[in-house]
Amino acid sequence: MEATLHNLALWLESSKYILLIIGTIIEGPVVMMVSGFLFGLGQFSLVPMYFALVFGDFIADIGWYCLGRFGTRHTIFKYGHFLGLTPKLLEMMEDRFHKYHQKILIISKLTMGMGFAFIVLIVAGIFKVPFKNYVFLNLVGGFIWTALLVTIGYFVGNIFLIIPNSLKVVFVIFIFIAIIIGLRYATKYLKGQNI
């Protein structure tokens, strides 16, 4: 049993960056913040960790784009009228998306799309945003977003470690409320913008 646990620990240590990529594809933001915390504990080297996280996030974004480009466009245009998506409305949405896709993609990336980021990425594929633009904007946004989440994980994790056990629950509740208020403010701000 002890040998098995030792071998498992060795495998995890040697595969940790590959596991980061896989984890980021599945659940990017959580993995990025936890990675920042673990970096603070000395479990990762900054540069390989950072690039593994950006790469995993990029793979996920390409997957969402391809789903929109090759998997749902025809279905939405054929059956969208059942959901009130008339050809005229779809044409207007497509025109607006093409006109402002750079702003939409960057803002969506930097705000996690207010919880709907994958929908924005699928829509980019549906409306055939040029792939080069999509890749460039997602990489730029991905580098910034990853750095932000890793930094948050690093500092919040370090604060969490020094807080007395009796106040840890209060700290978690405070962080949760701060995130909700931040997202509401960002949503209100973005609704006021003309994009």
HUUR-V868721 format. One line per field, one symbol per residue. ss: DSSP state (H for helix, E for strand, L for the rest). phi: phi as a letter, one per 30 degrees, with the letter a starting at -180 (. if undefined). burial: 1 if it has 24 or more other C-alpha atoms within 12 Angstrom, else 0. A space follows every 50 residues. Layout:
ss=???
phi=???
burial=???
This chain:
ss=LHHHHHHHHHHHHHHHHHHHHHHHHHHHHHHHHHHHHHHHLLLLLHHHHH HHHHHHHHHHHHHHHHHHHHHHHHHHHHHHHHHLLLHHHHHHHHHHHHHH HHHHHHHHHHLHHHHLHHHHHHHHHHLLLLHHHHHHHHHHHHHHHHHHHH HHHHHHHHHHHHLLHHHHHHHHHHHHHHHHHHHHHHHHHHHHLLL
phi=.dddddddddddddcdddddddddddbeeddddddddddddidbdedddd ddddddddddddddddeddccbedddddcdddcicdeddddddddddddc ddddddddddbhihjbeddddddedecheeeddedddddddddddddddd ddeddddddedcdeedcddddddddedddddddddddddddddcb
burial=00000000000000011011111110011011111111110001010011 11111111111111111110011001100000000000010001001100 11111111111111001111111111111000011011101111111111 111111100100000000000000000000000000000000000
